Amino acid sequence: MKPIISDKQPKPIELEQGKTYAWCSCGQSTSQPFCDGSHAGTAFSPKIFKAEETKTAYMCMCKHSENPVFCDGTHKTLD
């Protein structure tokens, strides 16, 4: 099962150091790039991570990054 591509561009997000986030891995969330529980009943689960520093991060929206939760440019290779 492949995730739904929610966008083919990364989304800049202001992360706060020490704060925990839940990144959507299924692509179905209406709160992109974060999880809203839409994965329920699927094989997907959110990727939980804690921000190491306060910064603007470019979050993966295509859900195919080799470095989830962050964009690695994979969206440029998707049809």
Backbone bond lengths (Angstrom), bond angles and torsions (degrees), N, CA, C in turn:
res aa  C-N    CA-C-N  psi(-1)  N-CA   C-N-CA  omega(-1)  CA-C   N-CA-C  phi
1 M - - - 1.453 - - 1.532 108.73 -
2 K 1.317 114.97 129.20 1.458 119.95 179.72 1.521 109.88 -102.77
3 P 1.332 116.14 148.74 1.464 119.02 177.70 1.522 111.71 -71.30
4 I 1.301 116.17 156.10 1.455 122.48 174.57 1.532 108.04 -76.33
5 I 1.312 116.48 135.63 1.466 121.19 176.67 1.524 107.09 -79.63
6 S 1.312 117.17 112.60 1.468 119.70 -178.78 1.528 111.78 -84.00
7 D 1.332 117.05 -23.32 1.468 121.83 176.57 1.524 107.83 -168.67
8 K 1.309 116.80 156.72 1.463 121.01 177.77 1.516 111.44 -106.21
9 Q 1.315 116.23 25.66 1.465 123.82 174.64 1.520 107.73 -135.96
10 P 1.331 117.95 144.76 1.471 119.10 175.50 1.525 109.98 -69.82
11 K 1.317 115.76 159.13 1.462 120.93 178.84 1.520 108.49 -114.41
12 P 1.351 117.48 119.68 1.469 119.16 177.42 1.527 110.12 -72.38
13 I 1.317 115.65 129.32 1.463 122.75 -178.83 1.525 108.59 -131.13
14 E 1.321 115.76 135.36 1.470 120.38 174.88 1.531 108.51 -83.04
15 L 1.319 116.42 108.48 1.466 121.64 177.90 1.522 109.10 -91.29
16 E 1.336 114.93 145.86 1.466 120.99 177.79 1.523 109.55 -108.54
17 Q 1.327 116.24 128.03 1.462 121.78 -179.48 1.524 110.60 -51.57
18 G 1.330 115.56 131.69 1.452 121.99 176.49 1.521 114.93 85.26
19 K 1.320 118.40 -11.87 1.460 121.83 -179.65 1.526 109.77 -81.62
20 T 1.330 116.55 141.57 1.455 122.29 179.45 1.525 109.51 -96.18
21 Y 1.335 115.71 136.58 1.453 123.32 -178.18 1.524 109.72 -126.30
22 A 1.323 116.60 155.74 1.464 122.99 175.73 1.522 107.99 -122.86
23 W 1.327 116.49 103.01 1.458 123.31 -178.71 1.523 109.82 -80.98
24 C 1.317 116.24 133.81 1.463 122.27 178.38 1.526 109.34 -70.87
25 S 1.326 117.19 125.97 1.462 120.89 177.68 1.528 112.40 -103.82
26 C 1.338 117.24 -12.87 1.468 120.12 -176.31 1.527 112.97 -90.71
27 G 1.331 117.22 -25.32 1.457 121.59 -178.80 1.519 114.42 88.30
28 Q 1.337 118.04 0.07 1.458 121.25 -176.17 1.526 114.31 -93.83
29 S 1.305 118.27 -13.69 1.462 122.30 -175.96 1.525 111.72 -60.16
30 T 1.322 116.19 141.62 1.466 120.69 174.25 1.522 110.08 -88.93
31 S 1.330 117.51 0.08 1.467 123.63 178.99 1.526 110.94 -111.68
32 Q 1.323 117.26 36.72 1.466 122.00 -176.43 1.521 112.19 -52.76
33 P 1.335 117.41 139.01 1.449 127.11 8.07 1.533 113.58 -92.15
34 F 1.314 116.43 14.44 1.457 120.18 -175.30 1.522 112.70 -99.35
35 C 1.305 115.61 156.08 1.458 123.54 -177.33 1.529 111.65 -73.07
36 D 1.340 115.31 138.66 1.466 120.84 172.88 1.528 111.11 -123.34
37 G 1.342 116.72 10.73 1.462 121.25 178.84 1.520 114.10 91.69
38 S 1.323 118.19 2.85 1.470 121.57 -178.20 1.523 113.33 -63.38
39 H 1.323 117.44 -16.11 1.467 121.51 -179.83 1.531 112.51 -74.90
40 A 1.316 118.23 -8.77 1.467 121.68 -177.08 1.526 110.42 -50.51
41 G 1.316 115.80 130.24 1.456 121.53 -179.85 1.518 114.05 86.73
42 T 1.341 116.84 3.85 1.467 120.97 177.62 1.527 109.01 -114.91
43 A 1.318 115.78 178.11 1.467 121.11 177.83 1.523 112.04 -82.86
44 F 1.327 117.23 -2.35 1.459 121.45 -177.37 1.521 112.08 -88.41
45 S 1.318 114.93 153.82 1.465 121.70 172.35 1.526 107.15 -145.74
46 P 1.331 116.99 153.75 1.468 118.93 -178.06 1.520 111.96 -67.92
47 K 1.301 115.64 153.90 1.468 121.67 173.98 1.526 106.28 -95.03
48 I 1.312 115.78 112.53 1.459 122.11 -179.33 1.529 108.30 -87.74
49 F 1.332 116.15 130.79 1.465 119.22 177.79 1.527 110.06 -147.09
50 K 1.323 114.74 155.88 1.460 122.01 177.43 1.526 108.15 -112.19
51 A 1.324 116.20 129.43 1.466 120.69 -179.99 1.526 109.87 -65.57
52 E 1.314 115.40 128.15 1.465 121.11 -179.71 1.515 111.89 -80.12
53 E 1.344 115.98 -23.59 1.458 120.30 179.03 1.527 109.10 -153.59
54 T 1.316 115.99 160.92 1.456 121.11 174.62 1.524 107.00 -81.29
55 K 1.354 115.53 120.50 1.465 120.03 -177.43 1.520 109.85 -169.53
56 T 1.331 115.09 168.20 1.453 121.05 170.75 1.522 107.14 -84.72
57 A 1.315 116.10 123.50 1.460 121.35 178.40 1.531 108.45 -116.15
58 Y 1.307 116.29 145.21 1.462 121.10 178.68 1.522 108.12 -99.97
59 M 1.337 113.78 103.79 1.459 121.83 -172.92 1.527 110.66 -83.26
60 C 1.322 116.13 139.82 1.459 122.29 177.65 1.522 109.52 -67.77
61 M 1.324 115.33 129.09 1.460 121.15 177.59 1.528 111.75 -112.07
62 C 1.346 117.25 -14.39 1.463 119.52 178.68 1.531 111.31 -83.22
63 K 1.336 116.00 -16.69 1.467 123.36 177.30 1.520 114.03 69.75
64 H 1.331 117.25 16.02 1.461 121.91 179.75 1.530 112.91 -117.10
65 S 1.311 118.80 7.24 1.460 122.76 -178.76 1.530 111.36 -57.72
66 E 1.307 115.77 142.61 1.468 121.20 173.36 1.524 110.04 -77.59
67 N 1.327 116.61 -8.36 1.461 123.04 -179.52 1.540 110.05 -127.86
68 P 1.352 115.54 57.70 1.467 115.84 -178.35 1.514 108.61 -60.56
69 V 1.175 119.01 133.64 1.435 139.38 30.31 1.522 112.87 -106.81
70 F 1.301 115.62 -2.04 1.450 121.74 -172.19 1.531 111.83 -98.54
71 C 1.320 115.57 149.89 1.457 121.79 178.42 1.526 110.04 -68.46
72 D 1.339 115.15 135.38 1.464 120.27 174.43 1.531 111.66 -122.57
73 G 1.347 116.03 10.68 1.454 120.50 179.19 1.518 114.75 90.31
74 T 1.331 118.37 -0.64 1.461 121.56 -178.71 1.524 112.01 -56.89
75 H 1.339 117.07 -31.06 1.473 120.55 -179.24 1.528 112.55 -56.63
76 K 1.319 117.34 -24.22 1.462 121.39 -179.11 1.535 111.57 -72.17
77 T 1.323 117.07 -17.29 1.468 120.77 -176.89 1.521 112.64 -103.32
78 L 1.316 118.42 -1.21 1.459 121.65 -177.41 1.525 111.60 -89.38
79 D 1.322 115.99 145.17 1.477 120.88 176.81 1.500 111.03 -84.30
